[in-house]
Amino acid sequence: MRRRDLPVCESQGVVALVAAVALGYVVDGDTIRLRNRQYVRLVQIDTPERDECFGARATRALKRLLPPGTAIRLVADSRLDHVDRYGRLLRYVVRARDGLDLNVELVREGAAAPYFYDGDRGRYARLLQKLALRARARHLGLWGACPGTGVDFFRGVDTGRRR
């Protein structure tokens, strides 16, 4: 499902917004709200909930990378759903000024884990898995802060309750 009022281009299985949009604010570690009031869920990743170990820090990590007003590009993956059951857009979020893919960066830092909802693997699935395993081996982010966090990329990350 694609919004008709947004300019798009399609290339190699990826649908991207042509124009940058402005971030309103970060909701939590894997959800943002745009200035136009649309919610966006960062696709193929999951961060701990606010009441879980590392939940607040995951939110701070995304806020550090995306201050309010940041120009971003939203990239949909044709292999995946474009909207979730809550009406949020499912997108890779790319910072316009330097091309940084926030979904990938959060996994690289250990602030998020890959999550392949319903087993669906998008175009960056292999990279996300590789980066998560590297972050875990180096005890980065949630992998160091929340001992015993399991690795199951087909379920949401579960770091346990805040200690």
N, C-alpha and C positions, 0 to 999 in steps of 0.2 A: 504494500500500500504506500503510495507516494503522494505527498501533497502537491497538488497541481499549481499552487501559487508560488512555488519555490523554483528558481532556475536550476536546472540540473544538466549534467553531461554523463554519458555512460562510456566506460572504457574498460576492457579486460575484466568484466564481471563486477566492477565497482561503480556505484553511482555516487557522484560527489556534487555538493553545492558549488556553483560557480562563484558566487559572491560570498564574502565572509559575513558572518553574523556576529552579533555582540552577546557576550555572556552576561547574564543578569547576576547570578550567584551560584555558588556550589551548595547543593543540598546535603550531600554526604559524599563518601569516598568514590562512589560510582554513578552519581546522578547530578545533573546540572539543570538550571533553569535559564532559558534565554531571555533577553530583554523583551521579546515578543510574547512571553509567558509560556512558551512551549517547554515541556520537560524532555530531557534527553538522558537515556540510560546508556552508559558506556558499554558497548557490546563486547561479548566474549571475555569479560572480566568480572570479578566479584571482590568486594571488600567486606571486612567484618562490619556488622551492624554496630550502631553507636554504643550499645550496652555490652558489647563483646570486647575481648582483649584486642587492642590495636584499632578499634573502631574510630575513636576520636582522632587518633594520629593519622589514619588513612584519609579522613576528611581534611585534616590540616595539610597533608601532602598535596592533595588536589588543589586546595586553596592557594598554596604556595606557587604552584605551576600555572594556575588560572585565576588571577585577581579579577574582581568585578570589572566589566567593560572590555575584557580581552577580546580581540577579534579572533574568531575561530572558524574553521571549516568543518562541516559535518559530512562524513563519508559513510554511505550505506554499503553493505556487502550483499551482492545479489544472491549469495548462497544462504543467506539468513533472513529471518523475518525482519521487517522494517519498522514495525510497531509492536509493543508488548501489550499484554492484556489490560494494562492500566492506561493505555493511550500514549505512553512515552515513546519518542523516537528511539530506535536502537541504532547507534552510530559509533564509528570511530571518531574521536574528536581530535582535530589537528590544529595546533596553534598557528595562526596565519603568518605571524612575523618571521617564524623560523622553520615551519614545517614539522615541529615536534608532535609525534603521535602520542597523545596522553595515555591511551589504553596501554600501549607498549611500554611507555616510560614508567607507569605505575607498577607494572609487573617487574620491570627491570630493577626498580628500587625496593621491591618486596612489600610495597604498600597494597598490592592487589594480587590475586591469583587468577589464572585462567579459569573460565567457567563455560563449558560447552553445553548450554541448555538443550535438553532433549537430544543430546549427542551430536548436535549440529556443529560442524567445524568450519569456521570461516577461513578466509584467505591467509590470515596471520596465525592460525592455530599452532603450527609447528614452531614458529618463532616464539610465541607466548609460552608454550610448554618449555622450550629450551631456556628461556630467560627465567622462568619461575624455578626450575630445578637448579639453575646457577645461583639465584638469590637464596634459595633454601640451603644449598651447600655452604654458602658464605654467611649464613645466619643474618641476612639483611631483613630489615623491616619486621613484618609480622612473623616471619620464620624464626627470628632470633628472640623477639619479645614474647612469643606465645608458644612455649615448648609443648610438644605433643600435637601440634597442628598437623593433621593428615594431608596427604596429597591425593586428591580425587578430583580431577578436572571436569568430571561429569556431574558434580554436586557443588552447591555453593560452598564457599570457604567457611569452616567452622573453627574459630579460634577459642571457643569456650567463653564463659562469662568473664567480665572484667574482674581483675584481681585487686 
